Amino acid sequence: MTSRYADMFGSRARDGEGALGIFTMLGDPDPGSCLACLDAIVAGGADMVEVGIPFSDPIADGPVIQAAAERALRAGVRTADCLEMIADFRQRHPTVPLGVLTYANLVVARGIDAFCQQLADAGGDSLLIADVPSIEVGPYAAAARRAALDLVMIAATNTPGATLQRIAAAGSGYTYCVARAGVTGADREVHFNGHPALFAALAAAGAPPPVLGFGIATPDHVRTAIDSGAAGVISGSAIVRQIAEGISVERLRSQVASLKQATRPLAAATLSGPAGQRVRPCA
């Protein structure tokens, strides 16, 4: 049986468009509001969802996502609550791929095998552990395979060839390709000059589809990323910031729709700004 990722990327390729992923922090600002936002994200056309588990030391995340984790922690959200939210999401959205981006502390605290199995049982599709380098990923990859989870690996334009080979061997679902150096955030310019070569190297190594993240915030970013050869993009900080500001579910749906339009061929897409009235906040 193929994975939800394989089905989704295959469908997008047949349609001649890229995949849109949206990241949000589970439990921000509270579980009910978070689930309402996730529903709006799917309704807006997101092809895949990536979620974070609140953690006190998220070293790969910039200030916007760090603040979201802190809000969720203050609201009392813990890993068990996040697994419940994932199960709730899966009941309502049976075909949308959902992956967790987290850190080794949270995985090891529950036991690597236990965490992977609990995530799979909740309906999760993939696990990305941001602070585990490819040379140390073996136990996590084995546990993910036993739980039938995809293990997502991170690659960058300056990743050495030998490391790309390890990433390709260990990874499945998709390959998270960082659009820029540093941490997450939507406040800096992104460039895609070196990414076609990275995508070619990953393809030659047999890696899963490349998806660009870190700094993807606008329809123009999405269009340029897809044109550079990415199979998809993930937008996080720009969405998380708007959730923090109390964006309505209707407006959030429209924002996601404008990003999704940019993954489509120009003849089918209109790069218009988001529309919609502020009616009901996610928060």
SULGI-V801366 format. One record per pair of residues at least 12 apart in sequence whose C-alpha atoms are under 8 Angstrom apart, sorted by the first residue. I is the first residue (numbers start at 0). J is the second residue. If there is no record, write none. Layout:
I;J, I;J
//
This chain:
2;124, 2;172, 3;94, 3;95, 3;96, 3;124, 4;96, 4;124, 4;172, 4;173, 5;172, 7;46, 7;95, 7;96, 8;230, 15;263, 15;264, 16;262, 16;263, 16;264, 17;225, 17;229, 17;230, 17;231, 17;232, 17;262, 17;263, 18;45, 18;46, 18;47, 18;230, 18;231, 18;232, 18;259, 18;262, 19;44, 19;45, 19;46, 19;47, 19;231, 19;232, 19;233, 19;234, 19;258, 19;259, 19;262, 20;45, 20;46, 20;47, 20;48, 20;49, 20;231, 20;232, 20;233, 20;234, 21;40, 21;45, 21;47, 21;48, 21;49, 21;233, 21;234, 21;235, 21;238, 22;48, 22;49, 22;50, 22;51, 22;233, 22;234, 22;235, 22;236, 22;238, 22;239, 23;37, 23;49, 23;50, 23;51, 23;235, 23;238, 23;239, 24;50, 24;51, 24;52, 24;53, 24;64, 24;67, 24;68, 24;71, 24;239, 25;50, 25;51, 25;52, 25;53, 25;71, 25;81, 25;84, 26;53, 26;71, 26;74, 26;76, 26;81, 27;67, 27;68, 27;70, 27;71, 28;67, 28;70, 28;71, 28;74, 28;243, 28;282, 29;71, 29;74, 29;76, 29;282, 30;76, 30;84, 32;281, 32;282, 33;281, 33;282, 34;84, 34;88, 35;248, 35;281, 36;242, 36;248, 36;251, 36;281, 37;88, 38;88, 39;248, 39;249, 39;251, 39;252, 40;251, 40;252, 40;255, 41;252, 42;252, 43;251, 43;252, 43;253, 43;254, 43;255, 43;256, 43;259, 44;255, 44;256, 44;259, 45;255, 45;256, 45;259, 46;95, 46;96, 47;95, 47;96, 47;97, 48;95, 48;96, 48;97, 48;98, 49;97, 49;98, 49;99, 49;100, 49;233, 50;97, 50;98, 50;99, 50;100, 51;99, 51;100, 51;101, 52;68, 52;77, 52;78, 52;81, 52;99, 52;100, 52;101, 53;67, 53;68, 53;69, 53;71, 53;72, 53;76, 53;77, 53;78, 54;68, 54;69, 54;72, 54;101, 54;102, 54;105, 55;68, 55;69, 57;101, 57;102, 58;130, 58;182, 59;129, 59;130, 59;181, 59;182, 59;183, 60;182, 60;183, 60;184, 61;182, 61;183, 61;184, 62;184, 63;184, 63;236, 63;239, 63;240, 64;183, 64;184, 64;236, 64;239, 64;240, 67;239, 67;243, 78;105, 82;117, 82;118, 82;121, 83;121, 85;121, 85;122, 85;123, 86;121, 86;122, 86;123, 89;121, 89;122, 89;123, 96;123, 96;124, 97;122, 97;123, 97;124, 97;125, 98;123, 98;124, 98;125, 98;126, 98;127, 99;123, 99;125, 99;126, 99;127, 100;126, 100;127, 100;128, 100;129, 101;126, 101;127, 101;128, 101;129, 102;128, 102;129, 102;130, 102;131, 103;128, 103;129, 103;130, 103;131, 111;138, 111;139, 111;142, 112;139, 112;142, 112;143, 112;145, 112;146, 115;142, 115;143, 115;146, 115;148, 116;143, 116;145, 116;146, 119;146, 119;147, 119;148, 123;148, 124;148, 124;149, 125;148, 125;149, 125;150, 125;151, 125;172, 126;143, 126;148, 126;149, 126;150, 126;151, 127;150, 127;151, 127;152, 128;151, 128;152, 129;153, 133;152, 133;162, 133;165, 133;166, 133;169, 134;162, 134;165, 136;169, 137;169, 140;169, 140;170, 149;170, 149;171, 149;172, 150;169, 150;170, 150;171, 150;172, 151;170, 151;171, 151;172, 151;173, 151;174, 151;175, 152;166, 152;169, 152;170, 152;171, 152;173, 152;174, 152;175, 153;166, 153;174, 153;175, 153;176, 153;177, 154;166, 154;174, 154;175, 154;176, 154;177, 155;176, 155;177, 155;178, 155;179, 155;197, 156;177, 156;193, 156;194, 156;196, 156;197, 160;200, 163;200, 163;201, 163;204, 164;201, 164;204, 166;206, 167;201, 167;204, 167;205, 167;206, 167;207, 168;205, 168;206, 170;206, 170;207, 171;206, 171;207, 172;207, 172;208, 173;206, 173;207, 173;208, 173;209, 173;210, 174;206, 174;207, 174;208, 174;209, 174;210, 175;209, 175;210, 175;211, 175;212, 176;209, 176;210, 176;211, 176;212, 177;211, 177;212, 177;213, 178;190, 178;191, 178;194, 178;211, 178;212, 178;213, 178;214, 178;215, 179;213, 179;214, 182;213, 183;213, 183;214, 183;235, 183;236, 184;213, 184;214, 184;235, 184;236, 184;237, 185;213, 185;214, 185;215, 185;216, 185;236, 185;237, 186;214, 187;214, 188;214, 189;214, 189;215, 189;220, 191;223, 191;224, 191;227, 194;227, 194;228, 195;227, 195;228, 198;228, 198;229, 208;229, 208;230, 209;229, 209;230, 209;231, 210;229, 210;230, 210;231, 210;232, 210;233, 211;224, 211;229, 211;231, 211;232, 211;233, 212;232, 212;233, 212;234, 212;235, 213;233, 213;234, 213;235, 214;234, 214;235, 214;236, 215;232, 215;233, 215;234, 215;235, 215;237, 216;234, 216;235, 216;236, 216;237, 216;238, 217;258, 218;257, 218;258, 218;259, 218;260, 218;261, 218;270, 219;261, 221;258, 221;261, 221;262, 222;261, 222;262, 225;262, 231;262, 238;251, 242;281, 242;282, 243;282, 245;280, 245;281, 245;282, 246;277, 246;280, 246;281, 246;282, 247;277, 247;278, 247;279, 247;280, 247;281, 248;278, 248;279, 248;280, 248;281, 249;275, 249;276, 249;277, 249;278, 249;279, 250;273, 250;274, 250;275, 250;276, 250;277, 253;273, 253;274, 253;275, 254;272, 254;273, 254;274, 256;273, 257;270, 257;271, 257;272, 257;273
//
